């Protein structure tokens, strides 16, 4: 797989390799939870870098480490926690993040 920028190959490798390079080799966790202010509560967990809303009760969390247990501990008393699992970043996520960073650097 190759990502092109201005007609030149900017990055190449497998989707996993590109994800590690572009996403920083961190952890990506999907959290299914029901309740008020779930996104804000996820963002407040130490080690969380970014939170995306994928669907009304589904959040993708970029983290510096494996925070599944910490998220479960914090969320169990206050929210309906439906699931916490590792996510496999898609090529679209890698592409979007790479070009967001390129645009922000310009």
Biotite code that builds the C-alpha atoms (Angstrom):
import biotite.structure as struc

atoms = struc.array([
    struc.Atom([0.000, 0.000, 0.000], chain_id="A", res_id=1, res_name="UNK", atom_name="CA", element="C"),
    struc.Atom([1.288, 3.472, -0.811], chain_id="A", res_id=2, res_name="UNK", atom_name="CA", element="C"),
    struc.Atom([0.099, 6.947, 0.144], chain_id="A", res_id=3, res_name="UNK", atom_name="CA", element="C"),
    struc.Atom([0.794, 9.604, -2.462], chain_id="A", res_id=4, res_name="UNK", atom_name="CA", element="C"),
    struc.Atom([1.284, 13.298, -1.771], chain_id="A", res_id=5, res_name="UNK", atom_name="CA", element="C"),
    struc.Atom([1.604, 15.703, -4.706], chain_id="A", res_id=6, res_name="UNK", atom_name="CA", element="C"),
    struc.Atom([2.224, 12.876, -7.147], chain_id="A", res_id=7, res_name="UNK", atom_name="CA", element="C"),
    struc.Atom([4.985, 11.201, -5.117], chain_id="A", res_id=8, res_name="UNK", atom_name="CA", element="C"),
    struc.Atom([4.963, 8.231, -2.803], chain_id="A", res_id=9, res_name="UNK", atom_name="CA", element="C"),
    struc.Atom([4.911, 9.674, 0.707], chain_id="A", res_id=10, res_name="UNK", atom_name="CA", element="C"),
    struc.Atom([4.623, 6.394, 2.629], chain_id="A", res_id=11, res_name="UNK", atom_name="CA", element="C"),
    struc.Atom([4.468, 2.739, 1.702], chain_id="A", res_id=12, res_name="UNK", atom_name="CA", element="C"),
    struc.Atom([4.075, -0.560, 3.526], chain_id="A", res_id=13, res_name="UNK", atom_name="CA", element="C"),
    struc.Atom([1.328, -2.800, 4.841], chain_id="A", res_id=14, res_name="UNK", atom_name="CA", element="C"),
    struc.Atom([-1.721, -1.234, 6.477], chain_id="A", res_id=15, res_name="UNK", atom_name="CA", element="C"),
    struc.Atom([-0.356, -2.319, 9.873], chain_id="A", res_id=16, res_name="UNK", atom_name="CA", element="C"),
    struc.Atom([3.051, -0.745, 9.164], chain_id="A", res_id=17, res_name="UNK", atom_name="CA", element="C"),
    struc.Atom([1.471, 2.487, 7.941], chain_id="A", res_id=18, res_name="UNK", atom_name="CA", element="C"),
    struc.Atom([-0.783, 2.595, 11.011], chain_id="A", res_id=19, res_name="UNK", atom_name="CA", element="C"),
    struc.Atom([2.215, 2.252, 13.318], chain_id="A", res_id=20, res_name="UNK", atom_name="CA", element="C"),
    struc.Atom([4.070, 5.036, 11.525], chain_id="A", res_id=21, res_name="UNK", atom_name="CA", element="C"),
    struc.Atom([1.171, 7.455, 11.168], chain_id="A", res_id=22, res_name="UNK", atom_name="CA", element="C"),
    struc.Atom([-0.687, 6.721, 14.395], chain_id="A", res_id=23, res_name="UNK", atom_name="CA", element="C"),
    struc.Atom([2.482, 6.628, 16.455], chain_id="A", res_id=24, res_name="UNK", atom_name="CA", element="C"),
    struc.Atom([2.439, 2.949, 17.336], chain_id="A", res_id=25, res_name="UNK", atom_name="CA", element="C"),
    struc.Atom([0.001, 3.626, 20.162], chain_id="A", res_id=26, res_name="UNK", atom_name="CA", element="C"),
    struc.Atom([-3.065, 1.671, 21.095], chain_id="A", res_id=27, res_name="UNK", atom_name="CA", element="C"),
    struc.Atom([-6.460, 2.084, 19.473], chain_id="A", res_id=28, res_name="UNK", atom_name="CA", element="C"),
    struc.Atom([-9.437, 0.956, 21.544], chain_id="A", res_id=29, res_name="UNK", atom_name="CA", element="C"),
    struc.Atom([-13.119, 0.893, 20.649], chain_id="A", res_id=30, res_name="UNK", atom_name="CA", element="C"),
    struc.Atom([-15.447, 1.649, 23.548], chain_id="A", res_id=31, res_name="UNK", atom_name="CA", element="C"),
    struc.Atom([-19.173, 1.013, 23.441], chain_id="A", res_id=32, res_name="UNK", atom_name="CA", element="C"),
    struc.Atom([-20.925, 2.953, 26.193], chain_id="A", res_id=33, res_name="UNK", atom_name="CA", element="C"),
    struc.Atom([-24.255, 4.578, 26.910], chain_id="A", res_id=34, res_name="UNK", atom_name="CA", element="C"),
    struc.Atom([-24.616, 7.697, 29.045], chain_id="A", res_id=35, res_name="UNK", atom_name="CA", element="C"),
    struc.Atom([-24.158, 11.457, 29.164], chain_id="A", res_id=36, res_name="UNK", atom_name="CA", element="C"),
    struc.Atom([-20.767, 12.970, 28.337], chain_id="A", res_id=37, res_name="UNK", atom_name="CA", element="C"),
    struc.Atom([-19.053, 9.663, 27.486], chain_id="A", res_id=38, res_name="UNK", atom_name="CA", element="C"),
    struc.Atom([-16.665, 11.390, 25.082], chain_id="A", res_id=39, res_name="UNK", atom_name="CA", element="C"),
    struc.Atom([-15.595, 13.942, 27.695], chain_id="A", res_id=40, res_name="UNK", atom_name="CA", element="C"),
    struc.Atom([-15.062, 11.241, 30.308], chain_id="A", res_id=41, res_name="UNK", atom_name="CA", element="C"),
    struc.Atom([-12.929, 9.201, 27.889], chain_id="A", res_id=42, res_name="UNK", atom_name="CA", element="C"),
    struc.Atom([-10.844, 12.264, 27.031], chain_id="A", res_id=43, res_name="UNK", atom_name="CA", element="C"),
    struc.Atom([-10.201, 12.829, 30.755], chain_id="A", res_id=44, res_name="UNK", atom_name="CA", element="C"),
    struc.Atom([-8.557, 9.414, 31.251], chain_id="A", res_id=45, res_name="UNK", atom_name="CA", element="C"),
    struc.Atom([-4.770, 9.890, 31.631], chain_id="A", res_id=46, res_name="UNK", atom_name="CA", element="C"),
    struc.Atom([-2.999, 8.482, 28.572], chain_id="A", res_id=47, res_name="UNK", atom_name="CA", element="C"),
    struc.Atom([-5.857, 9.140, 26.144], chain_id="A", res_id=48, res_name="UNK", atom_name="CA", element="C"),
    struc.Atom([-4.612, 11.095, 23.138], chain_id="A", res_id=49, res_name="UNK", atom_name="CA", element="C"),
    struc.Atom([-7.748, 11.391, 20.997], chain_id="A", res_id=50, res_name="UNK", atom_name="CA", element="C"),
    struc.Atom([-11.420, 10.362, 21.082], chain_id="A", res_id=51, res_name="UNK", atom_name="CA", element="C"),
    struc.Atom([-13.562, 10.003, 17.960], chain_id="A", res_id=52, res_name="UNK", atom_name="CA", element="C"),
    struc.Atom([-17.304, 9.363, 17.889], chain_id="A", res_id=53, res_name="UNK", atom_name="CA", element="C"),
    struc.Atom([-17.936, 6.564, 15.374], chain_id="A", res_id=54, res_name="UNK", atom_name="CA", element="C"),
    struc.Atom([-21.635, 6.058, 16.162], chain_id="A", res_id=55, res_name="UNK", atom_name="CA", element="C"),
    struc.Atom([-24.048, 7.202, 18.897], chain_id="A", res_id=56, res_name="UNK", atom_name="CA", element="C"),
    struc.Atom([-22.682, 4.668, 21.415], chain_id="A", res_id=57, res_name="UNK", atom_name="CA", element="C"),
    struc.Atom([-19.321, 3.810, 19.806], chain_id="A", res_id=58, res_name="UNK", atom_name="CA", element="C"),
    struc.Atom([-16.073, 5.686, 20.447], chain_id="A", res_id=59, res_name="UNK", atom_name="CA", element="C"),
    struc.Atom([-12.574, 5.132, 19.046], chain_id="A", res_id=60, res_name="UNK", atom_name="CA", element="C"),
    struc.Atom([-9.870, 6.036, 21.552], chain_id="A", res_id=61, res_name="UNK", atom_name="CA", element="C"),
    struc.Atom([-6.197, 6.580, 20.656], chain_id="A", res_id=62, res_name="UNK", atom_name="CA", element="C"),
    struc.Atom([-4.089, 5.889, 23.759], chain_id="A", res_id=63, res_name="UNK", atom_name="CA", element="C"),
    struc.Atom([-0.488, 5.785, 24.872], chain_id="A", res_id=64, res_name="UNK", atom_name="CA", element="C"),
    struc.Atom([-0.995, 2.329, 26.404], chain_id="A", res_id=65, res_name="UNK", atom_name="CA", element="C"),
    struc.Atom([-3.516, -0.439, 26.990], chain_id="A", res_id=66, res_name="UNK", atom_name="CA", element="C"),
    struc.Atom([-6.169, 1.462, 28.949], chain_id="A", res_id=67, res_name="UNK", atom_name="CA", element="C"),
    struc.Atom([-8.979, -1.094, 28.655], chain_id="A", res_id=68, res_name="UNK", atom_name="CA", element="C"),
    struc.Atom([-8.960, -1.981, 32.367], chain_id="A", res_id=69, res_name="UNK", atom_name="CA", element="C"),
    struc.Atom([-8.729, 1.669, 33.456], chain_id="A", res_id=70, res_name="UNK", atom_name="CA", element="C"),
    struc.Atom([-11.612, 2.651, 31.190], chain_id="A", res_id=71, res_name="UNK", atom_name="CA", element="C"),
    struc.Atom([-13.704, -0.241, 32.524], chain_id="A", res_id=72, res_name="UNK", atom_name="CA", element="C"),
    struc.Atom([-12.960, 0.763, 36.152], chain_id="A", res_id=73, res_name="UNK", atom_name="CA", element="C"),
    struc.Atom([-13.890, 4.393, 35.567], chain_id="A", res_id=74, res_name="UNK", atom_name="CA", element="C"),
    struc.Atom([-16.986, 3.717, 33.469], chain_id="A", res_id=75, res_name="UNK", atom_name="CA", element="C"),
    struc.Atom([-18.623, 0.776, 35.244], chain_id="A", res_id=76, res_name="UNK", atom_name="CA", element="C"),
    struc.Atom([-20.177, 2.815, 38.106], chain_id="A", res_id=77, res_name="UNK", atom_name="CA", element="C"),
    struc.Atom([-21.469, 5.717, 35.970], chain_id="A", res_id=78, res_name="UNK", atom_name="CA", element="C"),
    struc.Atom([-22.220, 4.444, 32.462], chain_id="A", res_id=79, res_name="UNK", atom_name="CA", element="C"),
    struc.Atom([-23.676, 1.433, 30.714], chain_id="A", res_id=80, res_name="UNK", atom_name="CA", element="C"),
    struc.Atom([-20.399, -0.032, 29.438], chain_id="A", res_id=81, res_name="UNK", atom_name="CA", element="C"),
    struc.Atom([-21.287, -2.322, 26.536], chain_id="A", res_id=82, res_name="UNK", atom_name="CA", element="C"),
    struc.Atom([-17.793, -3.230, 25.336], chain_id="A", res_id=83, res_name="UNK", atom_name="CA", element="C"),
    struc.Atom([-14.092, -2.374, 25.336], chain_id="A", res_id=84, res_name="UNK", atom_name="CA", element="C"),
    struc.Atom([-11.794, -3.948, 22.728], chain_id="A", res_id=85, res_name="UNK", atom_name="CA", element="C"),
    struc.Atom([-8.714, -3.309, 20.640], chain_id="A", res_id=86, res_name="UNK", atom_name="CA", element="C"),
    struc.Atom([-9.480, -1.801, 17.236], chain_id="A", res_id=87, res_name="UNK", atom_name="CA", element="C"),
    struc.Atom([-7.661, -2.422, 13.993], chain_id="A", res_id=88, res_name="UNK", atom_name="CA", element="C"),
    struc.Atom([-7.155, 0.936, 12.272], chain_id="A", res_id=89, res_name="UNK", atom_name="CA", element="C"),
    struc.Atom([-8.418, 0.963, 8.699], chain_id="A", res_id=90, res_name="UNK", atom_name="CA", element="C"),
    struc.Atom([-6.516, 2.254, 5.696], chain_id="A", res_id=91, res_name="UNK", atom_name="CA", element="C"),
    struc.Atom([-9.027, 5.111, 5.576], chain_id="A", res_id=92, res_name="UNK", atom_name="CA", element="C"),
    struc.Atom([-8.136, 6.136, 9.157], chain_id="A", res_id=93, res_name="UNK", atom_name="CA", element="C"),
    struc.Atom([-4.419, 6.042, 8.355], chain_id="A", res_id=94, res_name="UNK", atom_name="CA", element="C"),
    struc.Atom([-4.973, 8.052, 5.171], chain_id="A", res_id=95, res_name="UNK", atom_name="CA", element="C"),
    struc.Atom([-7.146, 10.640, 6.921], chain_id="A", res_id=96, res_name="UNK", atom_name="CA", element="C"),
    struc.Atom([-4.769, 11.094, 9.859], chain_id="A", res_id=97, res_name="UNK", atom_name="CA", element="C"),
    struc.Atom([-1.704, 11.341, 7.592], chain_id="A", res_id=98, res_name="UNK", atom_name="CA", element="C"),
    struc.Atom([-3.221, 14.042, 5.406], chain_id="A", res_id=99, res_name="UNK", atom_name="CA", element="C"),
    struc.Atom([-4.631, 15.903, 8.436], chain_id="A", res_id=100, res_name="UNK", atom_name="CA", element="C"),
    struc.Atom([-1.070, 16.075, 9.773], chain_id="A", res_id=101, res_name="UNK", atom_name="CA", element="C"),
    struc.Atom([0.324, 17.154, 6.387], chain_id="A", res_id=102, res_name="UNK", atom_name="CA", element="C"),
    struc.Atom([-2.325, 19.886, 6.132], chain_id="A", res_id=103, res_name="UNK", atom_name="CA", element="C"),
    struc.Atom([-1.689, 21.070, 9.705], chain_id="A", res_id=104, res_name="UNK", atom_name="CA", element="C"),
    struc.Atom([2.074, 21.219, 9.080], chain_id="A", res_id=105, res_name="UNK", atom_name="CA", element="C"),
    struc.Atom([1.622, 23.439, 6.003], chain_id="A", res_id=106, res_name="UNK", atom_name="CA", element="C"),
])
